[in-house]
C-alpha cells in the first residue's frame, strides 16, 4: 500500500470521502446507510492491516488480534445487512490457494479490499464478505506465526 493511500485511510476527512464515494447514486436511504456502514468498517479494517508497528514489534500480536476480531464482527453483521438490501446471503466465496505467510496474505487481501473500495462498480456484500473472511484468516495466521507458543508433539 503506497504512502499516499495509507495517509488517506488514516485521515478522517479523506477516509469519509472514500466511504461516501461508494454510495450508489440516487439510492434509497436504507441502501445509503448500509453502504456507509459496511465501507466505514472496511476502512477501519484496512487501517489495522496498514498500521505500522515497526517501532514496537511486540504490538504486532495485538494488531493481528484486533484485525481478526474486527473481521469476525463485520462477518456476523453482513447477513442482516444483506437482508436489509434484499440481497441473497449464502456462504461467502473465500479466495483460496494462497499459501504465503500470514503477513503477506494480509497485505494481498488488504490490496484486494482496497481495490473494491476504490472501484466505481457496485460490489455485492457477499463478495465483500469473502474478502473479509480471507483477511480475518490471514490475520489469525499472522498472529499464530508471531506467537512464541510451542505445540507439543
Secondary structure by P-SEA (a helix, b strand, c coil): ccaaaaaaaacaaaaaaaaaaaccccccaaaaaaaaaaaaaaaaaaaaaaccccccccaaaaaaaaaaaaaaaaaaaaaaaaaaaccccccccccccccccaaaaaaaaaaaaaaaaaccccccaaaaaaaaaaaaaaaaaaaaaaccccccc
